Amino acid sequence: MAQTTYLELSEDTGTAHKFYEVTVDGTEMTVRYGRIGDTGQVKKTTYNDSSKAQTEAAKKIGEKVRKGYAPAVPGQRAPRSVTRRQIVSQQSTAKTAPVLWKYRSGAPAFGIFIDDDVCMVGNEKGTITVLRHDATVERQFQLPDGVKCIVADDAWIYAGCDDGNVYDLSGKVPRLAYAIAPDIDIYWLDIHDGILGVSDDKGGVCAIDHEDEFLWRKKSKGASGWMVRCDANAVHHGHSKGVTSYDWRTGAERWYQSTQGAVLFGWQEGNMLYAGMSSNSVLSFGKDGSTGVTYRCDNTIFSNATSPDGRYVFAGDYRSSVYCFDAAGNRLWKLGTGCGSAYSMQYHNEKLYIVTTDGSLACIDASESAVRAAEQGVVPEYVDVKAPRMDAVAPSTTVEVISDPADGVIVECVEQGGRLRIRVVSPGYHNDWQVQFPKGIREPSARYVVTGIREATRGGFYRTHGEIRRLV
């Protein structure tokens, strides 16, 4: 008969809200762990005999008890709180934008990521679909909960989810990169050089380092905050009372600018910040705190973006319209999306990509000729993209096992101060530096082979890239 031990660790400070469950059934040991209220991740191990399985289970339970876990009853503690933005989308009265193609993801969508190779949409069901620019659906990921946002950090792509976790999407399968404290109801997040910035429902903001540990936490002057943008120097936070910039190392306030209306979205480009406002506008600020141009719209703004050079500023309102301005604040055009209000947007190569309240990822031709034609009522017949039947790839704690490292870099998992850390074993690296590495696959004394190691721009730690395999 299977024997199950269920433990929880939930601290008053909110820094831990986790469960750990061990089940032994004959020669098989199953470990399930994660945030309280979540399904969690599962790892199964089969041993030569049942006594060995019992011994290993007792060892793991003992390790957790020593770290403060205690026996509990599943379901008695409440899961973390989750807030999703609600927009009662209204039909735009403007002429329809020149949509080239549209993909319906199946649920309202917040997450968007566009680069030279791919277009990604993440929805409230946790499904992330990856398309090529020709609208071909390439693959899908299935995360455990709704996708808040998809952000890029150099060569890495991350998705923040309602389960409080941030997943690395850079490899073939999603890997757990950050697990955010359960008392933080995430509104938005951003990452720069491994440093994660998170805004929350109480107007708080925090910075988390590459080892998933708080650098600092602050409460802003506002009651809530949707905007957070990170760069090499600061974490910029937009909230219900304005925009505040904090030093990324210490959390010291660099500057604060009050606003009329709440900040509901944020974008950054070069030395500028752009705040989408409840007061029917987009406000720009220099990253030194100076005030810039006001881009006036007709309704509350829920998303905004710019071209890479800041030449064009775009905005999406709750009435399913999108706007384009020049850098000086002159409105160039306003058009209807035809597929709901834009929760998020991104501009790339004369095209504006939006994800919307009806779950669409739409590609809009933002070239001058296409827009002028649309203003006259002439728009192309858009391609309605259908995803082929495919298996979505879920987060995994399983890695391929190999015996030959070939040309890869060898790293090792060591226990230090009660936590599992990763160090580089291969020559030519600082062997005392930590390595940013997925949380769910770390095992004491295990060695892994990674495609490559890069030093963080800030220095002091490494980041893995490419595939991860276990070395035996």
MIFI-606832 format. One record per residue: residue in one letter; x, y, z of N, C-alpha, C in turn. Coordinates in steps of 0.02 Angstrom, whole numbers, plus 50000, padded with zeros to 5 digits. Layout:
BEGIN
AXYZXYZXYZ
...
***
This chain:
BEGIN
M500424994050000500005000050000500445006350000
A500255011249959500645017449955500625021350020
Q501195024250039501245028350099501435035450078
T501045040350102501155047350082501275051650143
T501785055950138501935060950190501875067850158
Y501455072050186501345078650159501585083950209
L502015088550186502305093750229502185100550198
E502155105650242502105112550217502585117050255
L502795122350221503195127650252502865134150233
S502575137650282502245144050270502435148850325
E502845153850307503105158550357502695164950359
D502655167950418502265174150428502525179750384
T503165179650368503455184950327503235184450254
G502955178750236502735177850166503285175750119
T503885174650144504435172750101504405165450082
A504005161350116503935154350099503205152250106
H502955148650057502265146350058502255140150013
K502585134750037502725129049994502485122550026
F502405117449983502255110750008502755105749980
Y502805100050013503255094749991502925088150009
E502805083949960502455077649971502865071849944
V502945066649985503325060749966502865054649971
T502815050949917502415044849915502855038949895
V502825033549935503195027449920502685021949905
D502755019049846502325013549825502765007949798
G502915003149841503364997749821504065000449810
T504334999549751505015001849735505025008849706
E504435012049700504405018649669504285024049721
M504685029349717504595035249760504395041149716
T503845044449735503605050349698503645056449743
V503965061649719504015067949756503625073249718
R503175076549752502785082049723502915088249765
Y503055093949734503235099849773503045106149733
G502965111649769502795117949737502475122849785
R502145127849758501795132849798501135129949824
I500965131549885500335129149914499755131649871
G499315126949853498745128549810498855126849738
D499495125849718499655123849649499695116249644
T499655113749583499755106549571500465104549587
G500935108849571501635107549586501975103349532
Q502605102049544503005097949499503105090949529
V503185086049485503235079149507503875075949481
K504215072249526504805068449507504725061349534
K504825056449490504765049449509505435045949503
T505585041649552506205037849551506045030549569
T506315025949531506215018849544506875015749569
Y506825011849625507415008749655507385001149647
N507944998049664507994990749655507524986949702
D507404989749762506954986349809506584991549850
S506054989349884505624993949920505974997049981
S506434993350012506784996050071507215002050051
K507515001749993507915007449969507465013449957
A506865012349929506395017749917506185020949984
Q506055016750035505865019250101506425023350132
T507035020850125507615024350154507705031250122
E507655031650056507745038050021507185042850038
A506575040250045506015044550063506105047550132
A506325043250180506445045750248506985051050248
K507495050150207508045055050202507785061850178
K507365061650126507105067950098506635071350147
I506215067450181505755070350231506155073550288
G506685070150310507095072850364507425079350344
E507665079850281507975085950257507475091750260
K506855090550239506355095850239506155097850310
V506075093050354505895094650423506425098950455
R507055097550441507605101550469507585108750443
K507295109650385507245116350356506605120050377
G506205116850419505615120250446504945117750421
Y504955112950375504315110050352503995106150408
A503325105750407502965102050459502375098350427
P502165092750458501585089150432500975093650428
A500575092750376499985097050366499455093050328
V498875096150322498315093050285498225097050221
P498275093750163498195097350099497525101050096
G497545107250071496935111050060496725115650117
Q497065115150175496865119450231497125126550224
R497725127350195497985134050183497765136450115
A497615142850110497375145650047497955146649999
P497835145849934498345147349884498475154849879
R499005156749842499155163749832498585167149795
S498505173649807497985177449773498215179249703
V497735179749658497875181349588497405186749564
T497675192049534497255197249505497375197449430
R496835197249392496875197949320496535204449300
R496845208049255496555214249231495905212849195
Q495385216649211494735215749179494575222049138
I494445220949075494235226449031493575224548999
V493075228749006492455227848969492565231148902
S492805227248854493005229948790492405232348750
Q492465238148719491945240948678492185241548606
Q491715241248560491885241648490492115248748472
S492645249148433492895255648411492455258448356
T492385265048357492015268448303492475270748248
A493135269748256493615271748206493635266748148
K493915268848092494015264248036494465258548059
T494405252848026494765246848047495495247148023
A495935244848067496655244648051496795239347998
P497345240147961497535235247909497855228947940
V497445224447965497695218247996497905213447941
L498525210947946498785206247897498605199047914
W498675197347978498465190748001498275191048074
K497875186048093497615185848161497585178548184
Y497835177448245497805170848275497415171248340
R496895167148347496495167148409496775161748455
S497005163848513497345159248559496865155248602
G496235157348607495755153648645495575156548713
A495905161948734495755165248798496055172148796
P495805176948836496105183548839496865183048849
A497235187348814497965186648812498315193048834
F498795192248879499225197748902499925197348873
G500175191148866500885190148850501015190848776
I501525194748759501735195548690502495196248687
F502795193148637503505194048625503625193448550
I503985198348522504125198448450504865199848441
D505205195848399505885197448378505955195848304
D506565195548279506665194348208506415187448185
D506385182748232506225175848213505515173748229
V505245175748287504615172948310504135178248335
C503505176348339502975180148371502655175548423
M502585177848485502325173648539501735177048572
V501235172948589500655175348626500535170548685
G500425173348745500275169348804499605171548833
N499155166848846498475168548867498335166548939
E497715167848961497525166649030497445159149046
K497455154948996497445147749007498145144849016
G498655149149010499345146949017499645144348953
T499295144948898499545142548834499955147948799
I500555146248779500985150748740501065147648671
T500885151448620500945149148551501495153148517
V501935149548482502495152648446502355152148371
L502355157948339502235158348267502825161548232
R502915159948169503385163348126503055169648098
H503445174048068503165180248043502715179147982
D502765173247951502305171647897501665168647923
A501555168947990500955166548024500915159048028
T501465155548018501485148348028501575146848102
V501135142648130501195140648199501745135448206
E502235136948249502825132748255502775127848313
R502585130248373502535125848431502125129248486
Q501975125448537501605128148594501905125648660
F501875130048710502055128248779501405128448820
Q501365124148870500795124348915501045125248986
L500955131349013501175132849081500615131549130
P500765130949195500255128849244499695133749256
D499805140149240499295145149255499335150749203
G498885155649210498845161049161499495164749153
V499645166949092500255170549076500145178049087
K500545181049131500515188249143500865192049087
C501475189749071501865193349021502435188848996
I502705190648938503285187348910503805192748898
V504405191848926504915197048922505575193948900
A505975197948865506635195748842507175198848885
D507705195048896508295197448932508895194948894
D509145199048848509685196948804509455190848764
A509795185148770509625179248732509095174948765
W508865176848825508385172948863507685175748856
I507185171348856506485173348853506135170248914
Y505775174348951505445172149012504695173649009
A504305169349042503585170449049503415170649123
G503075175949144502835176549212502115174049216
C501965169949267501305166749271500935168449335
D500285167049333499865168249391500025163449449
D500395158149436500575153649490501165156349532
G501405162349514501945165449551502625163449527
N502665159549473503305157249447503475160749382
V504125161049368504375163649305504745157949271
Y504555156549209504825150949172505285153249116
D505845149849109506325151149055506095147248994
L505965150748939505725147648877506275146948825
S506895147848845507435148248796507635141448768
G507475135948804507655129348781507075125748748
K507135119248742506615115248710506005114448755
V506125114748822505565114148869505615119948919
P505055122248945505075127548996505405124949061
R505805129149092506125127549156505965132949206
L505875130949269505735135749322506355139949337
A506285146549329506855151049339506805154949404
Y506205157349422506095161249482505435159049513
A505415158749580504795157349616504675163249663
I504165167349648504055173549684503645172349747
A503795176049800503485175149866502725175149859
P502375170749896501655169949887501235175949910
D501515180349951501125186149972501135191649919
I501495190549864501515195449810501015193349756
D500485197249748500005196149694500285199949633
I500575196249588500955199249533500495202949485
Y500685209149469500345212849416500765212749352
W501415213849359501845213849300502565212449322
L502985210649275503685209649291504125211049230
D504755212149243505255213249190505925210749216
I506385209249170507035206449188507575210049148
H508125211549182508715214149147509335211049177
D509715207549136510345204549158510255200149220
G509725196249220509595191549274509255194449335
I509175201049339508835204249395508095205249378
L507665202449419506945202449407506615208049446
G506205212049413505795217149446505065215049444
V504715215749500504015213649505503595219149535
S503035220749503502545225449533501945221449555
D501575224149606501035220149635500405224149647
D499895220749674499235223549683499205228849738
K499705229149781499695233949837500115240049823
G500365240649761500805246249745501515244949764
G501685238749779502355236949797502785235249737
V503435235549746503905233549694504495230349728
C504795225449695505375222149724505865220249669
A506475219049690507005216549645507255209949672
I507315204949628507515198149646508125196349605
D508635193449638509255192049603509235185449565
H509795183649534509835177749492509735171249530
E509815171349597509715165449638509025165449672
D508575169649645507885169749669507835172349740
E508275176949759508265179849826508155187349821
F507775190149869507615197249868508245201449875
L508315206349831508795211749842508485217049886
W507845218549873507475223349913506735223149894
R506325225849940505605226749928505415233749951
K504985237049912504755243849929504005244449920
K503705248849959503005250749949503005257749919
S502685258449861502665264949828502155269549860
K502095275449833501595280249856500895278349831
G500865273649783500225271749754499925265649787
A499285264349769498925258749798498985252349756
S499195253049693499305247349649499785249549595
G500075244649559500555246549508500625241249454
W500445243149392500495238549336501175238949301
M501495244549303502105245549263502735243949303
V503165239949274503845239249300504305238049240
R504845241849236505335241149183506035241449214
C506455236849193507135236349221507655238049169
D508195241349190508765242449146509405241549186
A509965243649158510615242449190510705246249255
N510305251549264510395255849323509825255749373
A509225254149349508645255449392508065250649378
V507605250649426506945247549418506445253249418
H506085254149364505605259649356504905256949368
H504545260249413503895257649436503355262849424
G502835260949387502265265349377501675262849418
H501365267249456500845265249503500265270249500
S499815269749548499205273849546499335281249560
K499935282949586500105289849602500645292849557
G500935288849513501465291549471501985286449452
V502595288749440503155284549420503735285749468
T504015280249494504595280649539505145276349511
S505755278949514506335275249491506775273549551
Y506985267049556507385264649612508055261949587
D508565262849627509215259849613509135252149617
W509365248649566509245241449563509615237649618
R510165240349643510565236849694510255237449763
T510075243649781509885245149850509145246649860
G508795248349806508105250549813508035257849833
A508585261549837508545268649854508165272349798
E507725276849819507345280649770507795285449732
R507785285249666508175289649624507775295949607
W507145294949590506695300649578505965298349578
Y505515303249584504795301849583504445307449547
Q503975305649503503565310449468502835308649479
S502445313249508501735311949517501365312849451
T500795309649445500395310049384499665311049401
Q499305314049355498575314549361498285308249329
G498045303849370497805297449346498305291949362
A498085285749356498505279949372498885277549311
V499495275049324499885271849271499625264649263
L499425262849202499135256349190499565251849146
F500095254549118500555250649076501185254649069
G501725251449048502355255149040502795252048987
W503175256348954503645254348902504285258248913
Q504855255448891505475259248893505835258548827
E506205263648810506615263548749507195268248759
G507805265648758508395269748767508385273448833
N508385280048831508395284048892507705286648911
M507165283648883506495286148895506035280748924
L505545283048963505005278848989504345281548961
Y503875277048948503225278948922502685275648964
A502255279648996501755277149042501065277849012
G500705272249004500015272448981499565274049040
M499125279049033498775281849090498015280749087
S497715280549147496995280449152496695287149130
S497115292349128496885299049110496935300249034
N496815295148994496745295748921497375298348887
S497955295948909498565298448879499145293748891
V499685294848854500325291748868500805297348887
L501145296548944501625301548967502325298848957
S502785303148936503475301048930503905304548983
F504415300949006504885303549056505595301649034
G506065306149046506755304249039506945299749097
K507415295249088507625290849142508015294549196
D508115301049186508395305249239507845308649280
G507215307049264506655309849300506335315849268
S506615318149213506335324049179505675322249144
T505215327049142504575325949108504665327049034
G504285323248995504335323748922503675325748890
V503505322248837502915323848796502305320148821
T501725323248814501085320048828500745318248762
Y500565311948755500235309448694499495308348711
R499075312748686498375313048707497935308448665
C497565304148701497105299348669496395301148688
D495915297048668495215298548680494915294548737
N495275289348760495015284948812495595282248854
T495415278648908495915275648952496375271048913
I497025271548928497535267748892497745261648933
F497715255748901497905249648934498545246548906
S498815249148852499455246648827499785251948784
N500435251648779500795256348737501475253448718
A501785256248667502435254048644502725259548599
T503345258748580503655263548534504045259748481
S504235263248428504725260548382505405260748416
P505895256848393506545256448428506895263148436
D506785267848389507115274348393506685279648427
G506095277648451505645282448482505305287148434
R505385285748369505085290148318504325289748320
Y504065283748334503345282848338503155280348407
V502595282748432502315280548496501615277748483
F501495271748508500855268448497500485267448563
A499825267148559499415266048619498785262248600
G498525258448649497905254848640497415256548696
D496785258148678496315260148730495785254648741
Y495355255848790494865250748810494285250348761
R494255254848712493725254648662493975251548597
S494475247148601494705243248544495015247448489
S495315253148507495675257348459496415257248473
V496815258248421497535259248428497715265948396
Y498215269248426498425275848405499165275748385
C499345280448342500055281548327500195289048329
F500745290948363500965297848370501685298448344
D501865304448324502575305648313502905307448379
A503555308048380503925309148442503715315648477
A503485320548438503305327048466502605327048497
G502225321548489501565321148519500995322248471
N501135323148406500605324048357500285317348339
R499625317148343499285310848326499295309948250
L499565304148230499605302548159498995298648135
W498745294148177498145290448159497845286948219
K497205285048211496835281048259496405276248219
L496465269648234496095264548197495835259248245
G495305255848225495025250548266495385243948254
T495425239748305495785233348299495365228048264
G494705228248274494275223048247494305216548286
C494695216448341494765210248380494835211548455
G494515216848479494535218348550495065223448569
S495105224948634495575229848659496265226648669
A496775230548657497465228048662497705228048734
Y497815222048762498105221448828498855223048827
S499195221148773499915222348765500055223348691
M500625226448677500805227548607501555228148599
Q501785227248537502495227948521502565229748447
Y503015234348432503135236548363503765233148337
H503745230848274504325227548245504285228048168
N504795231248139504865231648066504225234048031
E503985239948050503405243148020502755239248030
K502755235048081502135231448098502015232248172
L501375233048190501175233548260500825227048278
Y501085223548328500795217248351500425218548417
I499815215948422499425216848482499135210248505
V499055209448572498675203948600498085206948637
T497515203648632496895207148648496435203448696
T495895206948713495395204348758495035198148731
D495005197248665494685191248639495205185748626
G495825186848650496335181748645496725181748580
S496635186748538496975186848474497685189548479
L498125186848437498755190048420498655192448348
A498675199048340498545201948274499165205748250
C499305205048186499855208548153499565214048110
I499705220348128499435226148093499985229348051
D499835230647988500305234147944500305241447964
A500865243847994500905250748018501285255247970
S501395252847908501725257147859501275262847839
E501565268347817501165274247801500655272947747
S500855269247695500395267947640499795263747661
A499925258547703499375254247726498905258047771
V499175262447814498755266247859498325271247820
R498625274647773498245279447733497675276047696
A497805270047670497275266347635496725264347684
A496925262347745496435260247796495995266147816
E496275272047819495885277947836495355279447783
Q495465276847723494975277647669494505271547665
G494585266947712494155261147714494405255247673
V495025255547650495315250147609495815246247651
V495635240147669496075235947710496155229147676
P496715225747688496815219147658496365213947690
E496255208547655495895202847684496395199047727
Y496275199147793496765196147837496745188547835
V497305185547854497365178347858497145176147927
D496645171847931496415169147995496815162848010
V497305163448054497785158148066497475152648109
K497545146448088497315140648125497925136548148
A497935134848212498485130848237498365123548222
P498855119948194498775112848185498755109248252
R498495103248253498485099348315499205097648334
M499395099448395500075098148418500075097348493
D500575093948518500655093148590501015099148618
A500705102648666501035108248699501545105648749
V502115108848752502655106648796502575109848864
A502535105848916502435108248984503105109049019
P503135113049074503755113549113503975106649136
S504625105649139504885099049156505455099449205
T505525094149246506105093449289506525087449266
T506375084949207506745079249179507285081749131
V507865078949136508405080749090508695074349059
E508945075049000509275069448966509915067649004
V510065061249008510665058849042511185056748990
I511795059248997512335057548951512965055648990
S513425052448956514055050548988514655054148959
D514555057648903515105061148870514925068548864
P515305073048896515135080148894515245083448826
A515615080048782515765082748716516055089748722
D515745094648689516005101448690515645105948740
G515225103048782514855107148829515265109248889
V514955113448931515265115848993514965111949051
I515395109549096515175105549152515065110049213
V514485109249245514335112749307514135107649359
E514175109649423514035104949477513575108249528
C513125104249557512655106549608512945105149677
V513025110249718513295109449785512825112549836
E512825109949897512405112749949512805117849989
Q512515123649997512855129150032512355133150072
G512435133250137511985137050180511265134650176
G511175128250166510495125550162510165126250095
R510525128950045510255129749978510705126449927
L510415124349872510785121149819511025126449770
R511685126649760511985131549715512325127849658
I512465131449604512795128549546513455132149535
R513995128249526514655130849511514915127849446
V515355131449412515665128849351516255124449369
V516285118549338516835113849349517355114449294
S517125115549233517585115949176518105121449187
P518725120349161519255125349170519105131749130
G519415137149153519345143549118518805148049145
Y518485146049200517955149949230518105151149304
H517765156149333517815157249405517425151849440
N517765147249473517395141649505517055143549570
D517145149849593516805152049654516195156449637
W516055157449574515475161349553514865156849550
Q514285159549567513665155849560513435155949486
V513035150949470512765150349402512005150449405
Q511695154949368510965154949364510765148549327
F510315144749359510175137949335509465136049357
P509085132349317508395130649335508345127449404
K507805129249441507735126949509507525119549514
G507075117449471506765110849479507195104949463
I507785105949434508205100249415508845099849457
R508915104149507509525103949548509495098049597
E510025094149598510105088649645510805088749674
P510875087849740511535088249771512045083649738
S512635086349725513215082749697513135080849624
A512565082449594512465080749523512875085449479
R513105082749424513455086749374513035087049310
Y513075092849277512675093949217513125096649162
V512905095549101513255098349043512785103349009
V513025109449001512625114648969512965116748904
T512555119348858512835121348794513355126848802
G513205131648845513675137148854513565140848919
I514055144748939514035148948999514225156048979
R513835160849002513995167848988514045171649054
E514525176049057514575180349116514045185749112
A513705186949167513205192349169513545199049155
T513185203449123513475210049106513715213649168
R513345212849223513535215949286514135212449318
G514295206449294514845202649323514635199149388
G515065194649411514955191449476514575184949474
F514245183249418513915176749412513845175049338
Y513705168649326513625166249258512895164449244
R512735164049180512075162049157512165156449105
T511775151149112511805145749063511375147449003
H511565144848945511125145448887511165138948847
G510635137548810510605131348771510315125648813
E510455119648792510165113748823510555111548885
I510195108248931510485105748993510395098148995
R510945094549008510925087249015511305085249077
R511105079649106511435077249167512005072649148
L512565073549181513165069549166513225063849217
V513325057749193513425052149237514085048649220
***
